[in-house]
Amino acid sequence: MPDKSTIARPYAKAAFEAARGRLAPWSEALRRAARALADPRVEALLHDPRIPSEQLAELVAAVAGPSLEPATRNFIR
């Protein structure tokens, strides 16, 4: 099984490319998403196999804030 950094690398590159020229809003959006993911209630839902991944992505986006740019929302998905 690959380690987490191997799995995360392509996502980090994609986020960096999408954030080019708009670093502050992307940084804040990712910070809010990370804070949402750190919530024990959200974490429990992430590990619940009954909840589809699409619903989980929408949950994280909703918790991260309604002001997310469309590109940031798509990245979370």
mmCIF file of the N, C-alpha and C atoms, coordinates in Angstrom:
data_MODEL
# 
_entry.id   MODEL 
# 
loop_
_atom_site.group_PDB 
_atom_site.id 
_atom_site.type_symbol 
_atom_site.label_atom_id 
_atom_site.label_alt_id 
_atom_site.label_comp_id 
_atom_site.label_asym_id 
_atom_site.label_entity_id 
_atom_site.label_seq_id 
_atom_site.pdbx_PDB_ins_code 
_atom_site.Cartn_x 
_atom_site.Cartn_y 
_atom_site.Cartn_z 
_atom_site.occupancy 
_atom_site.B_iso_or_equiv 
_atom_site.pdbx_formal_charge 
_atom_site.auth_seq_id 
_atom_site.auth_comp_id 
_atom_site.auth_asym_id 
_atom_site.auth_atom_id 
_atom_site.pdbx_PDB_model_num 
ATOM 1   N N  . MET A 1 1  ? 0.844   -1.177 0.000   1.00 0.00 ? 1  MET A N  1 
ATOM 2   C CA . MET A 1 1  ? 0.000   0.000  0.000   1.00 0.00 ? 1  MET A CA 1 
ATOM 3   C C  . MET A 1 1  ? 0.893   1.246  0.000   1.00 0.00 ? 1  MET A C  1 
ATOM 4   N N  . PRO A 1 2  ? 0.625   2.199  -0.899  1.00 0.00 ? 2  PRO A N  1 
ATOM 5   C CA . PRO A 1 2  ? 1.450   3.406  -0.947  1.00 0.00 ? 2  PRO A CA 1 
ATOM 6   C C  . PRO A 1 2  ? 1.252   4.256  0.307   1.00 0.00 ? 2  PRO A C  1 
ATOM 7   N N  . ASP A 1 3  ? 2.311   5.012  0.647   1.00 0.00 ? 3  ASP A N  1 
ATOM 8   C CA . ASP A 1 3  ? 2.176   5.856  1.835   1.00 0.00 ? 3  ASP A CA 1 
ATOM 9   C C  . ASP A 1 3  ? 1.368   7.118  1.501   1.00 0.00 ? 3  ASP A C  1 
ATOM 10  N N  . LYS A 1 4  ? 0.986   7.846  2.527   1.00 0.00 ? 4  LYS A N  1 
ATOM 11  C CA . LYS A 1 4  ? 0.103   9.000  2.353   1.00 0.00 ? 4  LYS A CA 1 
ATOM 12  C C  . LYS A 1 4  ? 0.720   10.082 1.481   1.00 0.00 ? 4  LYS A C  1 
ATOM 13  N N  . SER A 1 5  ? 2.037   10.279 1.589   1.00 0.00 ? 5  SER A N  1 
ATOM 14  C CA . SER A 1 5  ? 2.658   11.334 0.789   1.00 0.00 ? 5  SER A CA 1 
ATOM 15  C C  . SER A 1 5  ? 2.620   10.997 -0.695  1.00 0.00 ? 5  SER A C  1 
ATOM 16  N N  . THR A 1 6  ? 2.721   9.722  -1.031  1.00 0.00 ? 6  THR A N  1 
ATOM 17  C CA . THR A 1 6  ? 2.638   9.311  -2.431  1.00 0.00 ? 6  THR A CA 1 
ATOM 18  C C  . THR A 1 6  ? 1.232   9.564  -2.965  1.00 0.00 ? 6  THR A C  1 
ATOM 19  N N  . ILE A 1 7  ? 0.245   9.281  -2.164  1.00 0.00 ? 7  ILE A N  1 
ATOM 20  C CA . ILE A 1 7  ? -1.145  9.497  -2.568  1.00 0.00 ? 7  ILE A CA 1 
ATOM 21  C C  . ILE A 1 7  ? -1.446  10.992 -2.658  1.00 0.00 ? 7  ILE A C  1 
ATOM 22  N N  . ALA A 1 8  ? -0.928  11.775 -1.735  1.00 0.00 ? 8  ALA A N  1 
ATOM 23  C CA . ALA A 1 8  ? -1.238  13.204 -1.666  1.00 0.00 ? 8  ALA A CA 1 
ATOM 24  C C  . ALA A 1 8  ? -0.523  14.032 -2.727  1.00 0.00 ? 8  ALA A C  1 
ATOM 25  N N  . ARG A 1 9  ? 0.596   13.567 -3.223  1.00 0.00 ? 9  ARG A N  1 
ATOM 26  C CA . ARG A 1 9  ? 1.416   14.362 -4.140  1.00 0.00 ? 9  ARG A CA 1 
ATOM 27  C C  . ARG A 1 9  ? 0.643   14.899 -5.348  1.00 0.00 ? 9  ARG A C  1 
ATOM 28  N N  . PRO A 1 10 ? -0.084  14.070 -6.109  1.00 0.00 ? 10 PRO A N  1 
ATOM 29  C CA . PRO A 1 10 ? -0.784  14.629 -7.271  1.00 0.00 ? 10 PRO A CA 1 
ATOM 30  C C  . PRO A 1 10 ? -1.858  15.652 -6.892  1.00 0.00 ? 10 PRO A C  1 
ATOM 31  N N  . TYR A 1 11 ? -2.474  15.462 -5.737  1.00 0.00 ? 11 TYR A N  1 
ATOM 32  C CA . TYR A 1 11 ? -3.476  16.429 -5.287  1.00 0.00 ? 11 TYR A CA 1 
ATOM 33  C C  . TYR A 1 11 ? -2.812  17.751 -4.908  1.00 0.00 ? 11 TYR A C  1 
ATOM 34  N N  . ALA A 1 12 ? -1.672  17.676 -4.267  1.00 0.00 ? 12 ALA A N  1 
ATOM 35  C CA . ALA A 1 12 ? -0.944  18.892 -3.900  1.00 0.00 ? 12 ALA A CA 1 
ATOM 36  C C  . ALA A 1 12 ? -0.513  19.652 -5.147  1.00 0.00 ? 12 ALA A C  1 
ATOM 37  N N  . LYS A 1 13 ? -0.037  18.942 -6.147  1.00 0.00 ? 13 LYS A N  1 
ATOM 38  C CA . LYS A 1 13 ? 0.358   19.593 -7.403  1.00 0.00 ? 13 LYS A CA 1 
ATOM 39  C C  . LYS A 1 13 ? -0.839  20.252 -8.071  1.00 0.00 ? 13 LYS A C  1 
ATOM 40  N N  . ALA A 1 14 ? -1.972  19.562 -8.093  1.00 0.00 ? 14 ALA A N  1 
ATOM 41  C CA . ALA A 1 14 ? -3.180  20.124 -8.704  1.00 0.00 ? 14 ALA A CA 1 
ATOM 42  C C  . ALA A 1 14 ? -3.640  21.372 -7.955  1.00 0.00 ? 14 ALA A C  1 
ATOM 43  N N  . ALA A 1 15 ? -3.597  21.336 -6.636  1.00 0.00 ? 15 ALA A N  1 
ATOM 44  C CA . ALA A 1 15 ? -3.997  22.503 -5.841  1.00 0.00 ? 15 ALA A CA 1 
ATOM 45  C C  . ALA A 1 15 ? -3.060  23.671 -6.103  1.00 0.00 ? 15 ALA A C  1 
ATOM 46  N N  . PHE A 1 16 ? -1.773  23.392 -6.188  1.00 0.00 ? 16 PHE A N  1 
ATOM 47  C CA . PHE A 1 16 ? -0.796  24.447 -6.444  1.00 0.00 ? 16 PHE A CA 1 
ATOM 48  C C  . PHE A 1 16 ? -1.055  25.097 -7.799  1.00 0.00 ? 16 PHE A C  1 
ATOM 49  N N  . GLU A 1 17 ? -1.312  24.290 -8.814  1.00 0.00 ? 17 GLU A N  1 
ATOM 50  C CA . GLU A 1 17 ? -1.583  24.824 -10.150 1.00 0.00 ? 17 GLU A CA 1 
ATOM 51  C C  . GLU A 1 17 ? -2.869  25.653 -10.158 1.00 0.00 ? 17 GLU A C  1 
ATOM 52  N N  . ALA A 1 18 ? -3.898  25.171 -9.508  1.00 0.00 ? 18 ALA A N  1 
ATOM 53  C CA . ALA A 1 18 ? -5.174  25.883 -9.478  1.00 0.00 ? 18 ALA A CA 1 
ATOM 54  C C  . ALA A 1 18 ? -5.063  27.189 -8.696  1.00 0.00 ? 18 ALA A C  1 
ATOM 55  N N  . ALA A 1 19 ? -4.191  27.230 -7.708  1.00 0.00 ? 19 ALA A N  1 
ATOM 56  C CA . ALA A 1 19 ? -4.054  28.405 -6.849  1.00 0.00 ? 19 ALA A CA 1 
ATOM 57  C C  . ALA A 1 19 ? -3.135  29.465 -7.434  1.00 0.00 ? 19 ALA A C  1 
ATOM 58  N N  . ARG A 1 20 ? -2.476  29.160 -8.510  1.00 0.00 ? 20 ARG A N  1 
ATOM 59  C CA . ARG A 1 20 ? -1.527  30.107 -9.094  1.00 0.00 ? 20 ARG A CA 1 
ATOM 60  C C  . ARG A 1 20 ? -2.196  31.471 -9.303  1.00 0.00 ? 20 ARG A C  1 
ATOM 61  N N  . GLY A 1 21 ? -1.621  32.482 -8.695  1.00 0.00 ? 21 GLY A N  1 
ATOM 62  C CA . GLY A 1 21 ? -2.146  33.836 -8.806  1.00 0.00 ? 21 GLY A CA 1 
ATOM 63  C C  . GLY A 1 21 ? -3.276  34.143 -7.828  1.00 0.00 ? 21 GLY A C  1 
ATOM 64  N N  . ARG A 1 22 ? -3.755  33.149 -7.111  1.00 0.00 ? 22 ARG A N  1 
ATOM 65  C CA . ARG A 1 22 ? -4.849  33.333 -6.153  1.00 0.00 ? 22 ARG A CA 1 
ATOM 66  C C  . ARG A 1 22 ? -4.525  32.577 -4.875  1.00 0.00 ? 22 ARG A C  1 
ATOM 67  N N  . LEU A 1 23 ? -3.321  32.727 -4.411  1.00 0.00 ? 23 LEU A N  1 
ATOM 68  C CA . LEU A 1 23 ? -2.853  31.928 -3.282  1.00 0.00 ? 23 LEU A CA 1 
ATOM 69  C C  . LEU A 1 23 ? -3.630  32.195 -1.990  1.00 0.00 ? 23 LEU A C  1 
ATOM 70  N N  . ALA A 1 24 ? -3.905  33.438 -1.688  1.00 0.00 ? 24 ALA A N  1 
ATOM 71  C CA . ALA A 1 24 ? -4.579  33.752 -0.417  1.00 0.00 ? 24 ALA A CA 1 
ATOM 72  C C  . ALA A 1 24 ? -5.957  33.096 -0.306  1.00 0.00 ? 24 ALA A C  1 
ATOM 73  N N  . PRO A 1 25 ? -6.843  33.230 -1.317  1.00 0.00 ? 25 PRO A N  1 
ATOM 74  C CA . PRO A 1 25 ? -8.150  32.575 -1.168  1.00 0.00 ? 25 PRO A CA 1 
ATOM 75  C C  . PRO A 1 25 ? -8.049  31.054 -1.125  1.00 0.00 ? 25 PRO A C  1 
ATOM 76  N N  . TRP A 1 26 ? -7.143  30.490 -1.903  1.00 0.00 ? 26 TRP A N  1 
ATOM 77  C CA . TRP A 1 26 ? -6.978  29.026 -1.893  1.00 0.00 ? 26 TRP A CA 1 
ATOM 78  C C  . TRP A 1 26 ? -6.438  28.558 -0.555  1.00 0.00 ? 26 TRP A C  1 
ATOM 79  N N  . SER A 1 27 ? -5.472  29.284 -0.037  1.00 0.00 ? 27 SER A N  1 
ATOM 80  C CA . SER A 1 27 ? -4.887  28.916 1.248   1.00 0.00 ? 27 SER A CA 1 
ATOM 81  C C  . SER A 1 27 ? -5.951  28.932 2.343   1.00 0.00 ? 27 SER A C  1 
ATOM 82  N N  . GLU A 1 28 ? -6.768  29.970 2.351   1.00 0.00 ? 28 GLU A N  1 
ATOM 83  C CA . GLU A 1 28 ? -7.828  30.068 3.359   1.00 0.00 ? 28 GLU A CA 1 
ATOM 84  C C  . GLU A 1 28 ? -8.854  28.950 3.180   1.00 0.00 ? 28 GLU A C  1 
ATOM 85  N N  . ALA A 1 29 ? -9.224  28.659 1.955   1.00 0.00 ? 29 ALA A N  1 
ATOM 86  C CA . ALA A 1 29 ? -10.204 27.598 1.698   1.00 0.00 ? 29 ALA A CA 1 
ATOM 87  C C  . ALA A 1 29 ? -9.667  26.245 2.142   1.00 0.00 ? 29 ALA A C  1 
ATOM 88  N N  . LEU A 1 30 ? -8.413  25.966 1.843   1.00 0.00 ? 30 LEU A N  1 
ATOM 89  C CA . LEU A 1 30 ? -7.819  24.692 2.257   1.00 0.00 ? 30 LEU A CA 1 
ATOM 90  C C  . LEU A 1 30 ? -7.680  24.622 3.773   1.00 0.00 ? 30 LEU A C  1 
ATOM 91  N N  . ARG A 1 31 ? -7.393  25.753 4.400   1.00 0.00 ? 31 ARG A N  1 
ATOM 92  C CA . ARG A 1 31 ? -7.308  25.800 5.867   1.00 0.00 ? 31 ARG A CA 1 
ATOM 93  C C  . ARG A 1 31 ? -8.678  25.467 6.476   1.00 0.00 ? 31 ARG A C  1 
ATOM 94  N N  . ARG A 1 32 ? -9.737  26.037 5.902   1.00 0.00 ? 32 ARG A N  1 
ATOM 95  C CA . ARG A 1 32 ? -11.087 25.750 6.414   1.00 0.00 ? 32 ARG A CA 1 
ATOM 96  C C  . ARG A 1 32 ? -11.466 24.295 6.187   1.00 0.00 ? 32 ARG A C  1 
ATOM 97  N N  . ALA A 1 33 ? -11.104 23.754 5.027   1.00 0.00 ? 33 ALA A N  1 
ATOM 98  C CA . ALA A 1 33 ? -11.402 22.341 4.750   1.00 0.00 ? 33 ALA A CA 1 
ATOM 99  C C  . ALA A 1 33 ? -10.646 21.443 5.725   1.00 0.00 ? 33 ALA A C  1 
ATOM 100 N N  . ALA A 1 34 ? -9.381  21.771 5.985   1.00 0.00 ? 34 ALA A N  1 
ATOM 101 C CA . ALA A 1 34 ? -8.588  20.975 6.932   1.00 0.00 ? 34 ALA A CA 1 
ATOM 102 C C  . ALA A 1 34 ? -9.196  21.038 8.329   1.00 0.00 ? 34 ALA A C  1 
ATOM 103 N N  . ARG A 1 35 ? -9.664  22.208 8.713   1.00 0.00 ? 35 ARG A N  1 
ATOM 104 C CA . ARG A 1 35 ? -10.309 22.358 10.024  1.00 0.00 ? 35 ARG A CA 1 
ATOM 105 C C  . ARG A 1 35 ? -11.580 21.509 10.077  1.00 0.00 ? 35 ARG A C  1 
ATOM 106 N N  . ALA A 1 36 ? -12.329 21.495 8.987   1.00 0.00 ? 36 ALA A N  1 
ATOM 107 C CA . ALA A 1 36 ? -13.545 20.669 8.933   1.00 0.00 ? 36 ALA A CA 1 
ATOM 108 C C  . ALA A 1 36 ? -13.198 19.194 9.058   1.00 0.00 ? 36 ALA A C  1 
ATOM 109 N N  . LEU A 1 37 ? -12.147 18.771 8.371   1.00 0.00 ? 37 LEU A N  1 
ATOM 110 C CA . LEU A 1 37 ? -11.748 17.363 8.413   1.00 0.00 ? 37 LEU A CA 1 
ATOM 111 C C  . LEU A 1 37 ? -11.223 16.953 9.781   1.00 0.00 ? 37 LEU A C  1 
ATOM 112 N N  . ALA A 1 38 ? -10.722 17.921 10.550  1.00 0.00 ? 38 ALA A N  1 
ATOM 113 C CA . ALA A 1 38 ? -10.191 17.615 11.880  1.00 0.00 ? 38 ALA A CA 1 
ATOM 114 C C  . ALA A 1 38 ? -11.296 17.451 12.923  1.00 0.00 ? 38 ALA A C  1 
ATOM 115 N N  . ASP A 1 39 ? -12.502 17.862 12.590  1.00 0.00 ? 39 ASP A N  1 
ATOM 116 C CA . ASP A 1 39 ? -13.627 17.725 13.519  1.00 0.00 ? 39 ASP A CA 1 
ATOM 117 C C  . ASP A 1 39 ? -13.932 16.238 13.699  1.00 0.00 ? 39 ASP A C  1 
ATOM 118 N N  . PRO A 1 40 ? -13.959 15.749 14.936  1.00 0.00 ? 40 PRO A N  1 
ATOM 119 C CA . PRO A 1 40 ? -14.200 14.320 15.171  1.00 0.00 ? 40 PRO A CA 1 
ATOM 120 C C  . PRO A 1 40 ? -15.513 13.817 14.575  1.00 0.00 ? 40 PRO A C  1 
ATOM 121 N N  . ARG A 1 41 ? -16.520 14.670 14.529  1.00 0.00 ? 41 ARG A N  1 
ATOM 122 C CA . ARG A 1 41 ? -17.805 14.251 13.951  1.00 0.00 ? 41 ARG A CA 1 
ATOM 123 C C  . ARG A 1 41 ? -17.680 14.033 12.449  1.00 0.00 ? 41 ARG A C  1 
ATOM 124 N N  . VAL A 1 42 ? -16.961 14.934 11.789  1.00 0.00 ? 42 VAL A N  1 
ATOM 125 C CA . VAL A 1 42 ? -16.743 14.784 10.345  1.00 0.00 ? 42 VAL A CA 1 
ATOM 126 C C  . VAL A 1 42 ? -15.858 13.577 10.090  1.00 0.00 ? 42 VAL A C  1 
ATOM 127 N N  . GLU A 1 43 ? -14.827 13.417 10.901  1.00 0.00 ? 43 GLU A N  1 
ATOM 128 C CA . GLU A 1 43 ? -13.930 12.272 10.740  1.00 0.00 ? 43 GLU A CA 1 
ATOM 129 C C  . GLU A 1 43 ? -14.695 10.955 10.864  1.00 0.00 ? 43 GLU A C  1 
ATOM 130 N N  . ALA A 1 44 ? -15.617 10.886 11.804  1.00 0.00 ? 44 ALA A N  1 
ATOM 131 C CA . ALA A 1 44 ? -16.414 9.665  11.964  1.00 0.00 ? 44 ALA A CA 1 
ATOM 132 C C  . ALA A 1 44 ? -17.243 9.391  10.713  1.00 0.00 ? 44 ALA A C  1 
ATOM 133 N N  . LEU A 1 45 ? -17.797 10.437 10.136  1.00 0.00 ? 45 LEU A N  1 
ATOM 134 C CA . LEU A 1 45 ? -18.581 10.264 8.910   1.00 0.00 ? 45 LEU A CA 1 
ATOM 135 C C  . LEU A 1 45 ? -17.710 9.809  7.744   1.00 0.00 ? 45 LEU A C  1 
ATOM 136 N N  . LEU A 1 46 ? -16.476 10.317 7.695   1.00 0.00 ? 46 LEU A N  1 
ATOM 137 C CA . LEU A 1 46 ? -15.567 9.938  6.607   1.00 0.00 ? 46 LEU A CA 1 
ATOM 138 C C  . LEU A 1 46 ? -15.256 8.450  6.615   1.00 0.00 ? 46 LEU A C  1 
ATOM 139 N N  . HIS A 1 47 ? -15.316 7.847  7.777   1.00 0.00 ? 47 HIS A N  1 
ATOM 140 C CA . HIS A 1 47 ? -15.002 6.423  7.899   1.00 0.00 ? 47 HIS A CA 1 
ATOM 141 C C  . HIS A 1 47 ? -16.249 5.540  7.856   1.00 0.00 ? 47 HIS A C  1 
ATOM 142 N N  . ASP A 1 48 ? -17.394 6.153  7.638   1.00 0.00 ? 48 ASP A N  1 
ATOM 143 C CA . ASP A 1 48 ? -18.642 5.389  7.580   1.00 0.00 ? 48 ASP A CA 1 
ATOM 144 C C  . ASP A 1 48 ? -18.865 4.905  6.145   1.00 0.00 ? 48 ASP A C  1 
ATOM 145 N N  . PRO A 1 49 ? -18.771 3.607  5.896   1.00 0.00 ? 49 PRO A N  1 
ATOM 146 C CA . PRO A 1 49 ? -18.886 3.093  4.528   1.00 0.00 ? 49 PRO A CA 1 
ATOM 147 C C  . PRO A 1 49 ? -20.282 3.252  3.925   1.00 0.00 ? 49 PRO A C  1 
ATOM 148 N N  . ARG A 1 50 ? -21.254 3.601  4.740   1.00 0.00 ? 50 ARG A N  1 
ATOM 149 C CA . ARG A 1 50 ? -22.618 3.767  4.225   1.00 0.00 ? 50 ARG A CA 1 
ATOM 150 C C  . ARG A 1 50 ? -22.826 5.110  3.536   1.00 0.00 ? 50 ARG A C  1 
ATOM 151 N N  . ILE A 1 51 ? -21.901 6.039  3.741   1.00 0.00 ? 51 ILE A N  1 
ATOM 152 C CA . ILE A 1 51 ? -22.063 7.381  3.184   1.00 0.00 ? 51 ILE A CA 1 
ATOM 153 C C  . ILE A 1 51 ? -21.253 7.486  1.894   1.00 0.00 ? 51 ILE A C  1 
ATOM 154 N N  . PRO A 1 52 ? -21.920 7.797  0.778   1.00 0.00 ? 52 PRO A N  1 
ATOM 155 C CA . PRO A 1 52 ? -21.216 7.904  -0.508  1.00 0.00 ? 52 PRO A CA 1 
ATOM 156 C C  . PRO A 1 52 ? -20.187 9.039  -0.501  1.00 0.00 ? 52 PRO A C  1 
ATOM 157 N N  . SER A 1 53 ? -19.123 8.856  -1.249  1.00 0.00 ? 53 SER A N  1 
ATOM 158 C CA . SER A 1 53 ? -18.045 9.852  -1.289  1.00 0.00 ? 53 SER A CA 1 
ATOM 159 C C  . SER A 1 53 ? -18.540 11.209 -1.777  1.00 0.00 ? 53 SER A C  1 
ATOM 160 N N  . GLU A 1 54 ? -19.527 11.225 -2.667  1.00 0.00 ? 54 GLU A N  1 
ATOM 161 C CA . GLU A 1 54 ? -20.062 12.500 -3.156  1.00 0.00 ? 54 GLU A CA 1 
ATOM 162 C C  . GLU A 1 54 ? -20.698 13.294 -2.010  1.00 0.00 ? 54 GLU A C  1 
ATOM 163 N N  . GLN A 1 55 ? -21.409 12.600 -1.136  1.00 0.00 ? 55 GLN A N  1 
ATOM 164 C CA . GLN A 1 55 ? -22.018 13.270 0.014   1.00 0.00 ? 55 GLN A CA 1 
ATOM 165 C C  . GLN A 1 55 ? -20.954 13.765 0.984   1.00 0.00 ? 55 GLN A C  1 
ATOM 166 N N  . LEU A 1 56 ? -19.899 12.997 1.150   1.00 0.00 ? 56 LEU A N  1 
ATOM 167 C CA . LEU A 1 56 ? -18.817 13.417 2.044   1.00 0.00 ? 56 LEU A CA 1 
ATOM 168 C C  . LEU A 1 56 ? -18.141 14.674 1.512   1.00 0.00 ? 56 LEU A C  1 
ATOM 169 N N  . ALA A 1 57 ? -17.903 14.721 0.202   1.00 0.00 ? 57 ALA A N  1 
ATOM 170 C CA . ALA A 1 57 ? -17.275 15.901 -0.397  1.00 0.00 ? 57 ALA A CA 1 
ATOM 171 C C  . ALA A 1 57 ? -18.160 17.127 -0.202  1.00 0.00 ? 57 ALA A C  1 
ATOM 172 N N  . GLU A 1 58 ? -19.455 16.966 -0.398  1.00 0.00 ? 58 GLU A N  1 
ATOM 173 C CA . GLU A 1 58 ? -20.376 18.088 -0.192  1.00 0.00 ? 58 GLU A CA 1 
ATOM 174 C C  . GLU A 1 58 ? -20.399 18.524 1.269   1.00 0.00 ? 58 GLU A C  1 
ATOM 175 N N  . LEU A 1 59 ? -20.321 17.574 2.175   1.00 0.00 ? 59 LEU A N  1 
ATOM 176 C CA . LEU A 1 59 ? -20.283 17.889 3.603   1.00 0.00 ? 59 LEU A CA 1 
ATOM 177 C C  . LEU A 1 59 ? -19.055 18.732 3.933   1.00 0.00 ? 59 LEU A C  1 
ATOM 178 N N  . VAL A 1 60 ? -17.892 18.285 3.470   1.00 0.00 ? 60 VAL A N  1 
ATOM 179 C CA . VAL A 1 60 ? -16.652 19.020 3.748   1.00 0.00 ? 60 VAL A CA 1 
ATOM 180 C C  . VAL A 1 60 ? -16.725 20.412 3.134   1.00 0.00 ? 60 VAL A C  1 
ATOM 181 N N  . ALA A 1 61 ? -17.221 20.516 1.907   1.00 0.00 ? 61 ALA A N  1 
ATOM 182 C CA . ALA A 1 61 ? -17.339 21.822 1.259   1.00 0.00 ? 61 ALA A CA 1 
ATOM 183 C C  . ALA A 1 61 ? -18.298 22.724 2.033   1.00 0.00 ? 61 ALA A C  1 
ATOM 184 N N  . ALA A 1 62 ? -19.401 22.169 2.506   1.00 0.00 ? 62 ALA A N  1 
ATOM 185 C CA . ALA A 1 62 ? -20.371 22.962 3.265   1.00 0.00 ? 62 ALA A CA 1 
ATOM 186 C C  . ALA A 1 62 ? -19.787 23.439 4.588   1.00 0.00 ? 62 ALA A C  1 
ATOM 187 N N  . VAL A 1 63 ? -19.063 22.565 5.268   1.00 0.00 ? 63 VAL A N  1 
ATOM 188 C CA . VAL A 1 63 ? -18.458 22.939 6.546   1.00 0.00 ? 63 VAL A CA 1 
ATOM 189 C C  . VAL A 1 63 ? -17.331 23.942 6.325   1.00 0.00 ? 63 VAL A C  1 
ATOM 190 N N  . ALA A 1 64 ? -16.623 23.821 5.204   1.00 0.00 ? 64 ALA A N  1 
ATOM 191 C CA . ALA A 1 64 ? -15.519 24.736 4.915   1.00 0.00 ? 64 ALA A CA 1 
ATOM 192 C C  . ALA A 1 64 ? -16.024 26.145 4.647   1.00 0.00 ? 64 ALA A C  1 
ATOM 193 N N  . GLY A 1 65 ? -17.250 26.275 4.222   1.00 0.00 ? 65 GLY A N  1 
ATOM 194 C CA . GLY A 1 65 ? -17.824 27.600 4.055   1.00 0.00 ? 65 GLY A CA 1 
ATOM 195 C C  . GLY A 1 65 ? -18.543 27.784 2.743   1.00 0.00 ? 65 GLY A C  1 
ATOM 196 N N  . PRO A 1 66 ? -19.618 28.561 2.782   1.00 0.00 ? 66 PRO A N  1 
ATOM 197 C CA . PRO A 1 66 ? -20.411 28.773 1.576   1.00 0.00 ? 66 PRO A CA 1 
ATOM 198 C C  . PRO A 1 66 ? -19.725 29.671 0.551   1.00 0.00 ? 66 PRO A C  1 
ATOM 199 N N  . SER A 1 67 ? -18.676 30.363 0.951   1.00 0.00 ? 67 SER A N  1 
ATOM 200 C CA . SER A 1 67 ? -18.013 31.294 0.040   1.00 0.00 ? 67 SER A CA 1 
ATOM 201 C C  . SER A 1 67 ? -16.896 30.646 -0.774  1.00 0.00 ? 67 SER A C  1 
ATOM 202 N N  . LEU A 1 68 ? -16.838 29.324 -0.776  1.00 0.00 ? 68 LEU A N  1 
ATOM 203 C CA . LEU A 1 68 ? -15.795 28.655 -1.557  1.00 0.00 ? 68 LEU A CA 1 
ATOM 204 C C  . LEU A 1 68 ? -15.960 28.965 -3.039  1.00 0.00 ? 68 LEU A C  1 
ATOM 205 N N  . GLU A 1 69 ? -14.844 29.235 -3.697  1.00 0.00 ? 69 GLU A N  1 
ATOM 206 C CA . GLU A 1 69 ? -14.882 29.427 -5.142  1.00 0.00 ? 69 GLU A CA 1 
ATOM 207 C C  . GLU A 1 69 ? -15.228 28.097 -5.797  1.00 0.00 ? 69 GLU A C  1 
ATOM 208 N N  . PRO A 1 70 ? -15.833 28.133 -6.977  1.00 0.00 ? 70 PRO A N  1 
ATOM 209 C CA . PRO A 1 70 ? -16.162 26.882 -7.667  1.00 0.00 ? 70 PRO A CA 1 
ATOM 210 C C  . PRO A 1 70 ? -14.950 25.969 -7.866  1.00 0.00 ? 70 PRO A C  1 
ATOM 211 N N  . ALA A 1 71 ? -13.795 26.540 -8.177  1.00 0.00 ? 71 ALA A N  1 
ATOM 212 C CA . ALA A 1 71 ? -12.590 25.717 -8.382  1.00 0.00 ? 71 ALA A CA 1 
ATOM 213 C C  . ALA A 1 71 ? -12.185 25.011 -7.094  1.00 0.00 ? 71 ALA A C  1 
ATOM 214 N N  . THR A 1 72 ? -12.321 25.687 -5.976  1.00 0.00 ? 72 THR A N  1 
ATOM 215 C CA . THR A 1 72 ? -11.978 25.073 -4.692  1.00 0.00 ? 72 THR A CA 1 
ATOM 216 C C  . THR A 1 72 ? -12.973 23.971 -4.352  1.00 0.00 ? 72 THR A C  1 
ATOM 217 N N  . ARG A 1 73 ? -14.241 24.231 -4.598  1.00 0.00 ? 73 ARG A N  1 
ATOM 218 C CA . ARG A 1 73 ? -15.276 23.225 -4.348  1.00 0.00 ? 73 ARG A CA 1 
ATOM 219 C C  . ARG A 1 73 ? -15.022 21.987 -5.216  1.00 0.00 ? 73 ARG A C  1 
ATOM 220 N N  . ASN A 1 74 ? -14.655 22.193 -6.476  1.00 0.00 ? 74 ASN A N  1 
ATOM 221 C CA . ASN A 1 74 ? -14.344 21.066 -7.361  1.00 0.00 ? 74 ASN A CA 1 
ATOM 222 C C  . ASN A 1 74 ? -13.129 20.296 -6.871  1.00 0.00 ? 74 ASN A C  1 
ATOM 223 N N  . PHE A 1 75 ? -12.136 21.002 -6.349  1.00 0.00 ? 75 PHE A N  1 
ATOM 224 C CA . PHE A 1 75 ? -10.943 20.328 -5.837  1.00 0.00 ? 75 PHE A CA 1 
ATOM 225 C C  . PHE A 1 75 ? -11.300 19.433 -4.660  1.00 0.00 ? 75 PHE A C  1 
ATOM 226 N N  . ILE A 1 76 ? -12.168 19.906 -3.794  1.00 0.00 ? 76 ILE A N  1 
ATOM 227 C CA . ILE A 1 76 ? -12.585 19.106 -2.640  1.00 0.00 ? 76 ILE A CA 1 
ATOM 228 C C  . ILE A 1 76 ? -13.306 17.852 -3.105  1.00 0.00 ? 76 ILE A C  1 
ATOM 229 N N  . ARG A 1 77 ? -14.089 17.990 -4.161  1.00 0.00 ? 77 ARG A N  1 
ATOM 230 C CA . ARG A 1 77 ? -14.800 16.825 -4.703  1.00 0.00 ? 77 ARG A CA 1 
ATOM 231 C C  . ARG A 1 77 ? -13.811 15.840 -5.254  1.00 0.00 ? 77 ARG A C  1 
# 
